[in-house]
Amino acid sequence: GIVGASIAHYLAKLGAKPLIIEQCGVACHSSGKGAGFLALNWNDRSPVGPLARRSFQLHQELADEFGAEQIGYRRLNCISCSAGNTPLR
């Protein structure tokens, strides 16, 4: 899946020659089914905020490396809204 592919990618950048073996095919399980939505700042006030921001940055770096169109990467502007009596922080 994506974890193994990521490890192989970074090992290859260090000079290793990793071999990826998939049981049934590329992107045939959960890594190939996700929509891939990643928000820049929606987790800023949570313990995973720094990780989310780094992940967002890393996705852009990979798009630059491989070609955004080639891998289907595109950035979108989104708006978050909610209704209720609790004020947003």
N, C-alpha and C positions, 0 to 999 in steps of 0.2 A: 504494500500500500504506500501511501504518501510518506510515512515515516521511513520505511526502508529505502524508498527512492531518494528521499532527502539525504539520508546518511550516505548512500552510494554517491550522490552528486558531490557532496563536500569531501568525501574520501578521495574521489577522482581528482578534485582540484588540488589535493595534497600529493598527488602522484600515484595513488593506489589504483588498482584495476579491479574494482568490485564487480561481482556478478549478481544480478537480481534474478531470482527464480520465483515465478508466480504459479500458484496452484492451478488456476483456470484461465488467466489472461489479464492483460493490463486494465486497470481500473474496473475490475469485475465485482468488487465488493464495496464496502462503505466509502473508501476514498474516492471512488469514481461516481458516487451518487450525491455527494454534497453540492449545494448550490454555490458554495465558495464566497458567501457574503462575509465581509470583514469590515467592521466599522472602526474608524480611527479613534474616536474619543468617547464612545458609549460606555466604556468601563473605567474612565479616569478616576472615579471615586471608589474604586474597589481594589482589593489586593492584587488582582490580575491586570490592573491598568497599565503598568510598565510593560508587561509581557504582550498585551494587546497592541500597544503602540509599536513595539519592536517587530511584532509579527506583520503589522501593516507596512512598516518600512521595508521589511524583508521581501514581502510580496512585490513591492515596486522594484527593488533591486533585481529580483529574479525576472521580472517582466523586461527590465532593461537588458539583462544578460541574454535572454532567450528570444526576445522580441514579443512585445505585448500582443500583437495580432496573431502571431504564431501559436501562442499558448492560450489565447482567448481571455487575456486580462484586460479589464477596462475599469476605470475609476468613475464612480457616479456620486453626485451630490444627493444626499438624503436629508429628510426632515423627520424628526421624531416628535410625535404629539401624543398626549394622553388626556383622559378626562377623569375627574375625581375631585375630592375635597382636600387631598394632601398636596401641599405645594411642592413643586420640583426644587431640588437643591442644585 
